[in-house]
Amino acid sequence: MIRETTFNFSSVKNALSKKAFNFHCPMCNENEFSIVDGFFRHNMENVLDGNFRIGKRYIPSIVTYCNNCGFMNFHALGQLGLIPKEGEV
């Protein structure tokens, strides 16, 4: 279970920089990105039965988007070292 956390989004920028975050947009080839000021939760399901289960397993992430065309990239917070990875809490 993920503990409630808040942090300054400059820490996101620093974490992305440490992971060599310097690439071109795969859609328009521009290289100017911004960071969405908020978190996303990608819910994970292992059964496709038409039901949506809230509060089960999910991947907390942040999003960067291309300033030119709006293409979005999702980055898992655990892989960036911003929260403990599953099993590390």
CORURMO-V674069 format. One record per residue. N is the residue number from 0. RES is the residue in three letters. PHI is phi in whole degrees, -180 to 180 (none if undefined). D_CENTER is the distance of its C-alpha to the mean C-alpha in Angstrom with 2 decimals. Layout:
{{N/RES/PHI/D_CENTER} {N/RES/PHI/D_CENTER}}
This chain:
{{0/MET/none/17.17} {1/ILE/-84/14.58} {2/ARG/-76/16.55} {3/GLU/-63/16.03} {4/THR/-147/14.65} {5/THR/-133/14.38} {6/PHE/-154/13.98} {7/ASN/-72/14.67} {8/PHE/-71/12.03} {9/SER/-67/14.27} {10/SER/-67/13.01} {11/VAL/-66/9.54} {12/LYS/-60/11.82} {13/ASN/-64/13.95} {14/ALA/-64/11.50} {15/LEU/-65/10.48} {16/SER/-64/14.26} {17/LYS/-65/15.21} {18/LYS/-92/13.43} {19/ALA/61/15.57} {20/PHE/-77/13.13} {21/ASN/-154/16.02} {22/PHE/-142/16.25} {23/HIS/-100/17.75} {24/CYS/-61/16.46} {25/PRO/-70/17.51} {26/MET/-94/19.06} {27/CYS/-122/21.09} {28/ASN/72/20.99} {29/GLU/-76/20.32} {30/ASN/-129/18.38} {31/GLU/-106/17.52} {32/PHE/-123/13.93} {33/SER/-122/12.77} {34/ILE/-108/9.77} {35/VAL/-68/9.52} {36/ASP/-84/11.08} {37/GLY/169/9.45} {38/PHE/-109/6.97} {39/PHE/-121/6.50} {40/ARG/-123/8.23} {41/HIS/-97/9.00} {42/ASN/-69/12.56} {43/MET/-110/14.31} {44/GLU/-123/18.01} {45/ASN/-121/20.77} {46/VAL/-132/23.50} {47/LEU/-103/23.96} {48/ASP/-119/26.58} {49/GLY/89/25.52} {50/ASN/-93/24.43} {51/PHE/-112/21.08} {52/ARG/-103/20.50} {53/ILE/-87/18.60} {54/GLY/89/17.72} {55/LYS/-85/17.71} {56/ARG/-73/15.08} {57/TYR/-154/11.41} {58/ILE/-113/8.01} {59/PRO/-73/6.17} {60/SER/-149/2.44} {61/ILE/-116/2.86} {62/VAL/-126/4.99} {63/THR/-109/7.99} {64/TYR/-138/11.17} {65/CYS/-70/14.58} {66/ASN/-70/17.20} {67/ASN/-92/19.83} {68/CYS/-111/18.91} {69/GLY/89/15.64} {70/PHE/-55/13.87} {71/MET/-109/10.12} {72/ASN/-119/7.63} {73/PHE/-104/4.24} {74/HIS/-129/3.17} {75/ALA/-69/4.19} {76/LEU/-63/5.65} {77/GLY/-64/8.92} {78/GLN/-67/9.19} {79/LEU/-84/8.82} {80/GLY/79/11.51} {81/LEU/-90/10.35} {82/ILE/-142/11.33} {83/PRO/-64/13.77} {84/LYS/-72/12.99} {85/GLU/-55/14.77} {86/GLY/91/18.44} {87/GLU/-100/18.24} {88/VAL/-71/18.71}}
